[in-house]
Amino acid sequence: MASFLVPNVIATSPRGDRVLDVYSHLLAERVIYLGTPLDADVANVLVAQLLHLDATGSDRDIQLYINCEGGDPSAMLAVYDTMRFIRSDVATFCIGQAVSVGAVLLAAGAAGKRAALPHARVILHQPAAQGRGTIPDLILQADEVVRVRDSLEQILVAHTGQDAERLRRDTDRDLVLTAEGAREYGVVDQVVMQAPPLPGPPSVEAGRAQAASA
């Protein structure tokens, strides 16, 4: 995972103010941010966050924001399977770019809850082998690439509604989509200008209004 400075924020609650790193604060609001290439370490963090939020028993959506330049397909499949396994809907949003495995996670969001910001881009392409080692190693790598490619194609066909033959033909080279192009291709459901409300607890005023109407 990349090394960078994580800012702290002050979170206000009935118990008082607390200083949290920004990712922990977002997690408390059921928001997960993927802003790095996806490797095994990043996938483990995402899986843990998804399982944690699902275990709270809330019926509110989990919001997954994606700005990912690609990564390890096996790591992505662990996150994908977890998204499908948990009970909570996962709404996905593309900020900046969703490349390769990042695009697959974007498309895998709950139906009707996948979005891209206006200047985001989505890039779909086939997985590649490392191309190193002995001839038997290269043959095994090629077989594994074919297996992974088939898995990714099946996922994208299921979530985009595209025909498998067209999808394979389109992704033989980089398929670069604008936000609107991603919507037309079925990777997302909408292009959004403004963030949805944070899925936090109801306000004090809303609670009072609900109590008064009871």
FENLINFEN-V977774 format. One record per helix or strand of 3 or more residues. SS is the DSSP state (A for helix, B for strand). FROM is the first residue (numbers start at 0). TO is the last residue. If there is no record, write none. Layout:
BEGIN
ss=<SS:SS>
from=<FROM:FROM>
to=<TO:TO>
END
This chain:
BEGIN
ss=<B:B:A:B:A:B:A:B:A:B:B:A:A:B:A:B:A>
from=<7:15:21:30:39:61:72:89:100:113:120:134:163:174:178:189:203>
to=<12:20:27:33:54:67:84:98:106:116:123:159:169:177:184:191:212>
END
